[in-house]
Amino acid sequence: MLDKLQQLGAATIASVQGFGRAALMVLGALWGRPRFVKAWPLYIKQFYVVGVLSLLIIVVSGLFIGMVLALQGYTVLSKFGAEQMLGPLVALSLLRELGPVVTALLFAGRAGSALTAEIGLMKATEQLSGMEMMAVDPLRRVIAPRFWAGVVCMPLLALIFNAVGILGGHLVGVDWLGVDAGGYWSAMQANVDLHEDVLNGVIKSMVFAFLVTVIALHKGFDAVPTSEGISQATTQTVVTASLAVLGFDFVLTAVMFGG
Amino acid sequence: MGNTTAEPLVNIQNLTFRRGERVIYDDMSMQFRRGKVTAIMGPSGIGKTTLLRLIGGQLKPDSGHIWFDGVDIPALGRNDLYQARKKMSMLFQSGALFSDMSVFDNVAFPIREHTKLPEEIIRMMVLMKLEAVGLRGARDLMPGELSGGMARRAALARAIALDPQLIMYDEPFAGQDPISMGVIVRLIRSLNDALGLTSIVVSHDVNEVMSIADYVYVVAERRVIGHGTPQQLRVHESPLVQQFLQGLADGPVPFHFKAADYAGELMELKD
Protein backbone atom coordinates (compact mmCIF):
# COMPACT_ATOMS: atom_id res chain seq x y z
CA MET A 1 0.00 0.00 0.00
CA LEU A 2 2.74 2.45 1.01
CA ASP A 3 4.74 1.30 -1.98
CA LYS A 4 1.87 2.07 -4.30
CA LEU A 5 1.46 5.47 -2.71
CA GLN A 6 5.14 6.15 -3.15
CA GLN A 7 5.03 5.13 -6.80
CA LEU A 8 2.05 7.39 -7.36
CA GLY A 9 3.93 10.26 -5.74
CA ALA A 10 7.06 9.63 -7.81
CA ALA A 11 5.03 9.46 -11.02
CA THR A 12 3.26 12.70 -10.14
CA ILE A 13 6.52 14.47 -9.38
CA ALA A 14 8.04 13.18 -12.62
CA SER A 15 5.13 14.41 -14.71
CA VAL A 16 5.10 17.81 -13.00
CA GLN A 17 8.82 18.07 -13.67
CA GLY A 18 8.08 17.19 -17.29
CA PHE A 19 5.55 20.04 -17.49
CA GLY A 20 8.14 22.36 -16.03
CA ARG A 21 10.82 21.37 -18.51
CA ALA A 22 8.39 21.69 -21.41
CA ALA A 23 7.38 25.16 -20.25
CA LEU A 24 11.01 26.20 -19.86
CA MET A 25 11.74 24.90 -23.35
CA VAL A 26 8.89 26.87 -24.91
CA LEU A 27 9.79 30.01 -22.96
CA GLY A 28 13.45 29.64 -23.94
CA ALA A 29 12.48 29.26 -27.57
CA LEU A 30 10.16 32.25 -27.64
CA TRP A 31 11.98 34.57 -25.24
CA GLY A 32 13.55 37.66 -26.69
CA ARG A 33 13.27 39.32 -30.05
CA PRO A 34 12.35 36.84 -32.78
CA ARG A 35 14.89 36.79 -35.58
CA PHE A 36 12.47 36.35 -38.45
CA VAL A 37 14.66 38.35 -40.83
CA LYS A 38 17.81 36.28 -40.44
CA ALA A 39 16.03 33.01 -39.83
CA TRP A 40 13.33 33.13 -42.47
CA PRO A 41 14.79 30.28 -44.58
CA LEU A 42 14.58 28.07 -41.47
CA TYR A 43 10.95 29.01 -40.98
CA ILE A 44 10.09 28.45 -44.63
CA LYS A 45 11.70 25.04 -44.50
CA GLN A 46 9.82 24.00 -41.36
CA PHE A 47 6.51 25.28 -42.70
CA TYR A 48 7.14 23.16 -45.76
CA VAL A 49 8.17 20.03 -43.84
CA VAL A 50 5.52 20.28 -41.15
CA GLY A 51 2.68 21.84 -43.11
CA VAL A 52 2.92 21.23 -46.82
CA LEU A 53 4.13 17.66 -46.56
CA SER A 54 1.20 16.85 -44.23
CA LEU A 55 -1.28 18.03 -46.87
CA LEU A 56 -1.65 14.70 -48.65
CA ILE A 57 -2.71 12.69 -45.61
CA ILE A 58 -5.00 15.51 -44.45
CA VAL A 59 -6.72 15.90 -47.83
CA VAL A 60 -7.21 12.17 -48.40
CA SER A 61 -8.49 11.58 -44.86
CA GLY A 62 -10.77 14.60 -45.05
CA LEU A 63 -12.25 13.38 -48.30
CA PHE A 64 -12.99 9.91 -46.98
CA ILE A 65 -14.35 11.10 -43.65
CA GLY A 66 -16.71 13.49 -45.44
CA MET A 67 -17.83 10.69 -47.73
CA VAL A 68 -18.47 8.30 -44.84
CA LEU A 69 -20.34 10.96 -42.89
CA ALA A 70 -22.63 11.57 -45.85
CA LEU A 71 -23.21 7.86 -46.36
CA GLN A 72 -24.02 7.17 -42.72
CA GLY A 73 -26.01 10.37 -42.25
CA TYR A 74 -28.10 9.70 -45.34
CA THR A 75 -29.26 6.29 -44.08
CA VAL A 76 -30.66 7.80 -40.91
CA LEU A 77 -31.93 11.07 -42.37
CA SER A 78 -33.73 9.41 -45.27
CA LYS A 79 -35.82 7.37 -42.79
CA PHE A 80 -37.31 10.63 -41.59
CA GLY A 81 -37.42 12.16 -45.03
CA ALA A 82 -34.89 14.76 -43.93
CA GLU A 83 -32.26 14.22 -46.63
CA GLN A 84 -31.93 17.95 -47.21
CA MET A 85 -30.37 18.23 -43.74
CA LEU A 86 -27.37 16.21 -44.93
CA GLY A 87 -25.38 19.40 -45.65
CA PRO A 88 -25.56 20.76 -42.08
CA LEU A 89 -24.93 17.30 -40.63
CA VAL A 90 -21.70 16.87 -42.55
CA ALA A 91 -20.58 20.47 -42.06
CA LEU A 92 -21.34 20.67 -38.34
CA SER A 93 -19.74 17.31 -37.53
CA LEU A 94 -16.61 18.36 -39.36
CA LEU A 95 -16.36 21.95 -38.19
CA ARG A 96 -17.13 21.31 -34.55
CA GLU A 97 -15.49 17.97 -33.90
CA LEU A 98 -13.97 15.81 -36.57
CA GLY A 99 -11.99 18.49 -38.37
CA PRO A 100 -9.95 19.70 -35.38
CA VAL A 101 -9.71 16.32 -33.65
CA VAL A 102 -8.87 14.06 -36.58
CA THR A 103 -6.45 16.63 -37.99
CA ALA A 104 -4.70 16.79 -34.62
CA LEU A 105 -4.48 12.99 -34.37
CA LEU A 106 -3.14 12.68 -37.92
CA PHE A 107 -0.78 15.57 -37.34
CA ALA A 108 0.57 13.94 -34.18
CA GLY A 109 1.19 10.73 -36.12
CA ARG A 110 2.68 12.33 -39.21
CA ALA A 111 4.47 15.52 -38.18
CA GLY A 112 4.68 15.14 -34.40
CA SER A 113 6.49 11.83 -34.46
CA ALA A 114 8.86 13.14 -37.13
CA LEU A 115 9.67 16.21 -35.03
CA THR A 116 10.39 14.08 -31.98
CA ALA A 117 12.60 11.66 -33.88
CA GLU A 118 14.48 14.45 -35.63
CA ILE A 119 15.23 16.41 -32.48
CA GLY A 120 16.02 13.25 -30.52
CA LEU A 121 18.52 12.21 -33.17
CA MET A 122 20.04 15.68 -33.26
CA LYS A 123 20.53 15.31 -29.53
CA ALA A 124 21.96 11.79 -29.81
CA THR A 125 24.46 12.82 -32.49
CA GLU A 126 25.58 15.80 -30.35
CA GLN A 127 24.32 18.30 -32.92
CA LEU A 128 22.45 20.23 -30.23
CA SER A 129 25.49 20.25 -27.94
CA GLY A 130 27.66 21.28 -30.84
CA MET A 131 25.36 24.17 -31.58
CA GLU A 132 25.47 25.25 -27.95
CA MET A 133 29.26 25.14 -27.98
CA MET A 134 29.22 27.35 -31.07
CA ALA A 135 27.30 29.86 -28.97
CA VAL A 136 24.09 29.26 -30.92
CA ASP A 137 21.06 28.57 -28.74
CA PRO A 138 19.40 25.36 -29.99
CA LEU A 139 16.11 26.48 -28.48
CA ARG A 140 16.00 29.53 -30.72
CA ARG A 141 17.62 27.87 -33.73
CA VAL A 142 15.94 24.46 -33.71
CA ILE A 143 12.88 24.56 -31.47
CA ALA A 144 11.42 27.97 -32.31
CA PRO A 145 10.94 27.47 -36.10
CA ARG A 146 9.38 24.06 -35.52
CA PHE A 147 7.11 25.42 -32.82
CA TRP A 148 5.75 28.18 -35.03
CA ALA A 149 5.42 25.86 -37.99
CA GLY A 150 3.30 23.44 -35.96
CA VAL A 151 1.19 26.07 -34.26
CA VAL A 152 0.44 27.96 -37.49
CA CYS A 153 0.08 25.03 -39.87
CA MET A 154 -2.24 22.78 -37.92
CA PRO A 155 -5.26 25.10 -37.76
CA LEU A 156 -4.83 25.73 -41.49
CA LEU A 157 -4.67 22.01 -42.13
CA ALA A 158 -7.84 21.56 -40.07
CA LEU A 159 -9.62 24.16 -42.23
CA ILE A 160 -8.48 22.36 -45.37
CA PHE A 161 -9.63 19.07 -43.85
CA ASN A 162 -13.09 20.59 -43.24
CA ALA A 163 -13.38 22.00 -46.75
CA VAL A 164 -12.35 18.75 -48.40
CA GLY A 165 -14.65 16.78 -46.09
CA ILE A 166 -17.63 18.93 -47.06
CA LEU A 167 -16.79 18.35 -50.73
CA GLY A 168 -16.54 14.61 -50.02
CA GLY A 169 -19.98 14.75 -48.44
CA HIS A 170 -21.23 16.49 -51.56
CA LEU A 171 -19.66 13.81 -53.73
CA VAL A 172 -21.50 11.00 -51.95
CA GLY A 173 -24.69 12.82 -50.91
CA VAL A 174 -25.42 14.81 -54.02
CA ASP A 175 -23.61 13.09 -56.87
CA TRP A 176 -24.19 9.53 -55.79
CA LEU A 177 -27.24 9.35 -53.49
CA GLY A 178 -29.11 12.12 -55.28
CA VAL A 179 -29.70 14.75 -52.57
CA ASP A 180 -30.60 18.07 -54.12
CA ALA A 181 -27.43 20.16 -54.61
CA GLY A 182 -29.13 23.46 -53.81
CA GLY A 183 -30.60 21.94 -50.67
CA TYR A 184 -27.21 20.61 -49.55
CA TRP A 185 -25.61 24.05 -49.72
CA SER A 186 -28.50 26.26 -48.63
CA ALA A 187 -29.37 24.16 -45.57
CA MET A 188 -25.69 24.29 -44.66
CA GLN A 189 -25.65 28.05 -45.08
CA ALA A 190 -28.74 28.44 -42.90
CA ASN A 191 -27.56 26.18 -40.09
CA VAL A 192 -23.84 26.86 -39.75
CA ASP A 193 -22.92 29.89 -37.69
CA LEU A 194 -19.62 31.62 -38.24
CA HIS A 195 -19.03 32.32 -34.57
CA GLU A 196 -20.64 29.35 -32.90
CA ASP A 197 -19.35 26.69 -35.27
CA VAL A 198 -16.51 27.80 -37.49
CA LEU A 199 -14.68 29.99 -35.01
CA ASN A 200 -15.04 27.57 -32.11
CA GLY A 201 -13.63 24.83 -34.33
CA VAL A 202 -10.67 27.03 -35.19
CA ILE A 203 -10.07 27.81 -31.52
CA LYS A 204 -10.14 24.08 -30.80
CA SER A 205 -7.58 23.32 -33.46
CA MET A 206 -5.36 26.14 -32.23
CA VAL A 207 -5.36 24.60 -28.76
CA PHE A 208 -4.65 21.17 -30.22
CA ALA A 209 -1.88 22.59 -32.39
CA PHE A 210 -0.16 24.02 -29.33
CA LEU A 211 -0.56 20.77 -27.40
CA VAL A 212 0.66 18.44 -30.12
CA THR A 213 3.58 20.63 -31.15
CA VAL A 214 4.82 21.26 -27.62
CA ILE A 215 4.50 17.58 -26.69
CA ALA A 216 6.38 16.51 -29.81
CA LEU A 217 9.19 19.03 -29.33
CA HIS A 218 9.49 18.36 -25.61
CA LYS A 219 9.62 14.58 -26.02
CA GLY A 220 12.36 14.94 -28.61
CA PHE A 221 14.34 17.49 -26.62
CA ASP A 222 14.05 15.40 -23.46
CA ALA A 223 14.70 12.05 -25.15
CA VAL A 224 17.31 9.70 -23.77
CA PRO A 225 19.95 9.97 -26.51
CA THR A 226 20.05 6.30 -27.48
CA SER A 227 18.21 4.45 -30.23
CA GLU A 228 15.90 2.92 -27.63
CA GLY A 229 15.26 6.28 -26.00
CA ILE A 230 14.34 7.90 -29.29
CA SER A 231 11.95 5.13 -30.28
CA GLN A 232 10.29 5.42 -26.87
CA ALA A 233 10.06 9.18 -27.17
CA THR A 234 8.46 8.90 -30.60
CA THR A 235 5.86 6.46 -29.33
CA GLN A 236 5.19 8.66 -26.32
CA THR A 237 4.64 11.65 -28.56
CA VAL A 238 1.89 9.92 -30.49
CA VAL A 239 0.25 8.41 -27.41
CA THR A 240 0.47 11.46 -25.15
CA ALA A 241 -0.51 13.89 -27.87
CA SER A 242 -3.51 11.80 -28.92
CA LEU A 243 -4.74 11.43 -25.35
CA ALA A 244 -4.20 15.11 -24.64
CA VAL A 245 -6.15 16.05 -27.77
CA LEU A 246 -9.09 13.81 -26.89
CA GLY A 247 -9.12 14.95 -23.28
CA PHE A 248 -8.98 18.62 -24.14
CA ASP A 249 -11.59 18.10 -26.83
CA PHE A 250 -14.07 16.96 -24.21
CA VAL A 251 -13.31 19.94 -22.00
CA LEU A 252 -13.49 22.43 -24.85
CA THR A 253 -16.69 20.91 -26.21
CA ALA A 254 -18.27 21.10 -22.76
CA VAL A 255 -17.29 24.76 -22.45
CA MET A 256 -18.22 25.78 -26.01
CA PHE A 257 -21.32 23.77 -26.80
CA GLY A 258 -22.26 22.21 -23.47
CA GLY A 259 -24.34 24.80 -21.64
CA MET B 1 43.52 38.99 -15.15
CA GLY B 2 45.92 39.98 -17.88
CA ASN B 3 46.38 38.49 -21.27
CA THR B 4 50.05 37.76 -20.77
CA THR B 5 51.33 34.55 -22.25
CA ALA B 6 52.45 33.38 -18.82
CA GLU B 7 48.84 33.29 -17.66
CA PRO B 8 47.24 29.95 -18.49
CA LEU B 9 44.27 30.28 -20.87
CA VAL B 10 42.27 27.76 -18.88
CA ASN B 11 42.86 27.34 -15.17
CA ILE B 12 40.87 24.76 -13.26
CA GLN B 13 41.03 25.19 -9.50
CA ASN B 14 39.76 22.71 -6.91
CA LEU B 15 37.07 21.35 -9.15
CA THR B 16 34.55 18.98 -7.62
CA PHE B 17 31.81 17.50 -9.74
CA ARG B 18 29.24 14.90 -8.78
CA ARG B 19 26.74 13.06 -10.87
CA GLY B 20 24.04 12.04 -8.45
CA GLU B 21 25.81 10.23 -5.65
CA ARG B 22 28.85 9.42 -7.73
CA VAL B 23 31.85 11.71 -7.42
CA ILE B 24 33.44 12.24 -10.84
CA TYR B 25 36.11 14.77 -9.86
CA ASP B 26 37.29 15.46 -6.37
CA ASP B 27 39.17 18.70 -5.74
CA MET B 28 41.07 18.59 -9.03
CA SER B 29 43.26 21.36 -10.44
CA MET B 30 44.78 21.75 -13.91
CA GLN B 31 46.34 24.47 -16.03
CA PHE B 32 46.28 24.80 -19.80
CA ARG B 33 48.93 27.17 -21.11
CA ARG B 34 48.43 29.43 -24.09
CA GLY B 35 49.74 28.22 -27.40
CA LYS B 36 50.33 24.68 -26.16
CA VAL B 37 48.75 21.33 -26.85
CA THR B 38 47.75 19.89 -23.50
CA ALA B 39 46.42 16.36 -23.31
CA ILE B 40 44.20 14.72 -20.76
CA MET B 41 44.58 10.96 -20.70
CA GLY B 42 42.95 8.35 -18.60
CA PRO B 43 41.02 5.09 -18.70
CA SER B 44 37.61 5.24 -20.34
CA GLY B 45 34.67 6.03 -18.11
CA ILE B 46 36.37 8.55 -15.86
CA GLY B 47 34.52 11.50 -17.35
CA LYS B 48 37.08 13.06 -19.66
CA THR B 49 34.30 14.34 -21.91
CA THR B 50 32.57 15.65 -18.81
CA LEU B 51 35.60 17.81 -18.14
CA LEU B 52 35.33 19.39 -21.59
CA ARG B 53 31.65 20.06 -21.01
CA LEU B 54 32.53 21.71 -17.71
CA ILE B 55 35.02 23.98 -19.44
CA GLY B 56 32.41 24.76 -22.10
CA GLY B 57 29.88 25.63 -19.42
CA GLN B 58 27.40 22.95 -20.47
CA LEU B 59 27.68 21.44 -16.99
CA LYS B 60 28.11 23.24 -13.70
CA PRO B 61 30.59 21.95 -11.11
CA ASP B 62 29.55 21.43 -7.51
CA SER B 63 32.44 23.58 -6.38
CA GLY B 64 35.65 25.06 -7.70
CA HIS B 65 36.61 27.55 -10.38
CA ILE B 66 37.18 27.19 -14.11
CA TRP B 67 38.94 30.30 -15.32
CA PHE B 68 38.89 30.86 -19.06
CA ASP B 69 40.68 33.93 -20.38
CA GLY B 70 40.02 35.81 -17.16
CA VAL B 71 36.40 34.82 -16.55
CA ASP B 72 35.07 32.14 -14.22
CA ILE B 73 32.91 29.98 -16.48
CA PRO B 74 30.57 28.46 -13.82
CA ALA B 75 29.76 31.92 -12.46
CA LEU B 76 28.73 33.41 -15.82
CA GLY B 77 25.19 34.28 -16.76
CA ARG B 78 23.72 33.02 -19.99
CA ASN B 79 24.74 35.97 -22.19
CA ASP B 80 28.29 36.15 -20.88
CA LEU B 81 28.64 32.41 -21.24
CA TYR B 82 27.59 32.65 -24.89
CA GLN B 83 30.13 35.43 -25.39
CA ALA B 84 32.86 33.28 -23.83
CA ARG B 85 31.88 30.32 -26.02
CA LYS B 86 32.55 32.37 -29.14
CA LYS B 87 36.21 32.23 -28.15
CA MET B 88 36.31 28.46 -27.74
CA SER B 89 35.27 25.55 -29.83
CA MET B 90 34.94 21.86 -29.40
CA LEU B 91 35.41 18.94 -31.72
CA PHE B 92 32.95 16.26 -30.71
CA GLN B 93 33.74 12.59 -30.98
CA SER B 94 30.99 12.10 -33.54
CA GLY B 95 31.91 15.30 -35.37
CA ALA B 96 28.37 16.53 -34.72
CA LEU B 97 28.05 17.88 -38.26
CA PHE B 98 24.55 19.08 -39.07
CA SER B 99 23.20 16.27 -41.20
CA ASP B 100 20.82 18.50 -43.16
CA MET B 101 23.57 20.82 -44.47
CA SER B 102 26.42 20.34 -46.92
CA VAL B 103 30.02 20.44 -45.72
CA PHE B 104 30.29 24.02 -46.98
CA ASP B 105 27.20 25.17 -45.08
CA ASN B 106 28.36 23.37 -41.97
CA VAL B 107 31.62 25.30 -41.95
CA ALA B 108 29.82 28.52 -42.85
CA PHE B 109 27.28 28.00 -40.05
CA PRO B 110 29.14 29.70 -37.16
CA ILE B 111 30.29 32.53 -39.45
CA ARG B 112 26.76 33.17 -40.67
CA GLU B 113 25.35 32.98 -37.15
CA HIS B 114 27.79 35.35 -35.54
CA THR B 115 28.79 37.83 -38.24
CA LYS B 116 27.09 39.90 -40.90
CA LEU B 117 29.80 39.31 -43.50
CA PRO B 118 28.81 39.31 -47.16
CA GLU B 119 28.49 35.92 -48.79
CA GLU B 120 31.66 36.33 -50.95
CA ILE B 121 33.81 36.78 -47.88
CA ILE B 122 32.14 33.87 -46.10
CA ARG B 123 32.88 31.76 -49.17
CA MET B 124 36.54 32.73 -49.04
CA MET B 125 36.79 32.02 -45.32
CA VAL B 126 35.11 28.64 -45.67
CA LEU B 127 37.33 27.61 -48.57
CA MET B 128 40.42 28.59 -46.58
CA LYS B 129 39.34 26.52 -43.59
CA LEU B 130 38.46 23.56 -45.80
CA GLU B 131 41.79 23.85 -47.58
CA ALA B 132 43.53 23.70 -44.20
CA VAL B 133 41.97 20.30 -43.48
CA GLY B 134 42.30 19.12 -47.08
CA LEU B 135 38.59 18.96 -47.87
CA ARG B 136 38.13 21.90 -50.24
CA GLY B 137 37.05 19.47 -52.94
CA ALA B 138 34.43 17.89 -50.70
CA ARG B 139 32.54 21.09 -49.97
CA ASP B 140 29.37 20.07 -51.76
CA LEU B 141 29.07 16.65 -50.13
CA MET B 142 26.57 15.96 -47.38
CA PRO B 143 27.88 14.69 -44.02
CA GLY B 144 26.35 11.27 -44.71
CA GLU B 145 28.61 10.90 -47.75
CA LEU B 146 31.82 11.43 -45.78
CA SER B 147 33.99 8.75 -44.21
CA GLY B 148 34.51 8.92 -40.46
CA GLY B 149 37.89 10.58 -40.78
CA MET B 150 36.65 13.09 -43.33
CA ALA B 151 33.66 13.94 -41.14
CA ARG B 152 35.99 14.68 -38.26
CA ARG B 153 38.16 16.88 -40.46
CA ALA B 154 35.11 18.73 -41.73
CA ALA B 155 34.03 19.26 -38.14
CA LEU B 156 37.53 20.52 -37.40
CA ALA B 157 37.23 23.06 -40.21
CA ARG B 158 33.96 24.21 -38.66
CA ALA B 159 35.56 24.39 -35.22
CA ILE B 160 38.24 26.79 -36.45
CA ALA B 161 35.89 28.81 -38.64
CA LEU B 162 35.80 31.78 -36.29
CA ASP B 163 39.46 31.53 -35.21
CA PRO B 164 38.83 30.57 -31.58
CA GLN B 165 41.47 30.89 -28.87
CA LEU B 166 40.79 27.47 -27.47
CA ILE B 167 39.91 24.25 -29.21
CA MET B 168 38.93 21.11 -27.33
CA TYR B 169 39.19 17.71 -28.96
CA ASP B 170 37.03 14.93 -27.57
CA GLU B 171 38.66 11.59 -28.42
CA PRO B 172 39.88 12.78 -31.84
CA PHE B 173 41.59 9.47 -32.62
CA ALA B 174 38.86 7.07 -31.59
CA GLY B 175 37.76 4.72 -34.33
CA GLN B 176 40.10 6.08 -37.02
CA ASP B 177 42.13 4.04 -39.46
CA PRO B 178 45.93 4.52 -39.26
CA ILE B 179 46.04 6.94 -42.19
CA SER B 180 43.32 9.30 -41.01
CA MET B 181 44.71 8.99 -37.50
CA GLY B 182 48.05 10.25 -38.81
CA VAL B 183 46.30 13.07 -40.67
CA ILE B 184 44.44 14.19 -37.57
CA VAL B 185 47.52 13.99 -35.35
CA ARG B 186 49.37 16.23 -37.79
CA LEU B 187 46.42 18.62 -38.12
CA ILE B 188 46.04 19.14 -34.40
CA ARG B 189 49.70 20.07 -34.08
CA SER B 190 49.95 22.20 -37.21
CA LEU B 191 46.69 24.09 -36.65
CA ASN B 192 47.71 24.79 -33.08
CA ASP B 193 51.02 26.28 -34.18
CA ALA B 194 49.85 28.03 -37.34
CA LEU B 195 46.76 29.67 -35.83
CA GLY B 196 48.23 30.33 -32.40
CA LEU B 197 45.55 28.22 -30.74
CA THR B 198 45.52 26.58 -27.38
CA SER B 199 44.49 22.95 -27.67
CA ILE B 200 43.11 20.48 -25.17
CA VAL B 201 43.09 16.89 -26.36
CA VAL B 202 41.13 14.30 -24.44
CA SER B 203 42.14 10.83 -25.44
CA HIS B 204 43.28 7.42 -24.35
CA ASP B 205 45.44 6.75 -27.38
CA VAL B 206 48.77 6.92 -25.60
CA ASN B 207 51.19 6.93 -28.53
CA GLU B 208 49.37 9.57 -30.56
CA VAL B 209 48.95 11.83 -27.57
CA MET B 210 52.53 11.47 -26.41
CA SER B 211 53.73 12.36 -29.91
CA ILE B 212 51.96 15.74 -30.15
CA ALA B 213 51.28 16.97 -26.62
CA ASP B 214 53.43 19.58 -24.93
CA TYR B 215 52.04 18.64 -21.56
CA VAL B 216 49.99 15.70 -20.35
CA TYR B 217 47.66 15.14 -17.43
CA VAL B 218 46.79 11.57 -16.52
CA VAL B 219 43.46 11.40 -14.75
CA ALA B 220 42.12 8.41 -12.85
CA GLU B 221 40.19 7.77 -9.69
CA ARG B 222 38.60 11.23 -9.62
CA ARG B 223 41.89 13.16 -9.63
CA VAL B 224 45.12 13.86 -11.50
CA ILE B 225 47.47 10.96 -10.84
CA GLY B 226 50.38 12.32 -12.81
CA HIS B 227 51.32 15.22 -15.05
CA GLY B 228 54.30 16.51 -16.92
CA THR B 229 55.81 16.61 -20.38
CA PRO B 230 55.70 13.33 -22.29
CA GLN B 231 59.38 12.75 -21.40
CA GLN B 232 58.73 13.31 -17.72
CA LEU B 233 55.73 11.00 -17.75
CA ARG B 234 57.62 8.11 -19.30
CA VAL B 235 59.82 7.99 -16.21
CA HIS B 236 57.00 8.79 -13.78
CA GLU B 237 57.24 6.75 -10.58
CA SER B 238 53.52 6.05 -10.13
CA PRO B 239 52.71 2.41 -11.00
CA LEU B 240 49.20 3.45 -12.08
CA VAL B 241 50.61 5.94 -14.60
CA GLN B 242 53.00 3.32 -15.90
CA GLN B 243 50.27 0.71 -16.21
CA PHE B 244 48.21 3.14 -18.27
CA LEU B 245 51.06 4.33 -20.50
CA GLN B 246 52.27 0.83 -21.25
CA GLY B 247 48.84 -0.67 -21.58
CA LEU B 248 49.39 -3.52 -19.13
CA ALA B 249 46.31 -5.66 -18.54
CA ASP B 250 46.88 -6.05 -14.84
CA GLY B 251 48.31 -3.72 -12.23
CA PRO B 252 46.86 -1.17 -9.85
CA VAL B 253 43.80 -1.16 -12.12
CA PRO B 254 42.81 -4.82 -11.86
CA PHE B 255 41.85 -6.86 -14.91
CA HIS B 256 38.95 -8.40 -13.01
CA PHE B 257 35.85 -6.48 -12.13
CA LYS B 258 35.11 -6.67 -8.40
CA ALA B 259 33.70 -10.14 -7.77
CA ALA B 260 33.29 -12.77 -5.08
CA ASP B 261 35.97 -15.40 -4.58
CA TYR B 262 36.41 -17.36 -7.83
CA ALA B 263 36.79 -20.86 -6.39
CA GLY B 264 33.95 -20.28 -3.97
CA GLU B 265 31.61 -19.14 -6.73
CA LEU B 266 32.40 -22.14 -8.91
CA MET B 267 31.70 -24.50 -6.04
CA GLU B 268 28.36 -22.81 -5.42
CA LEU B 269 27.21 -23.80 -8.89
CA LYS B 270 27.57 -27.45 -8.03
CA ASP B 271 25.17 -27.32 -5.11
Interface residues (C-beta under 8 A of the other chain):
Chain A: T125 E126 Q127 S129 G130 E132 M133 M134 A135 V136 D137 R141
Chain B: R53 G56 Q58 Y82 Q83 R85 K86 M88 S89 M90 F92 Q93 S94 A96 L97 F98 S99 F109 P110 E113 H114 R158
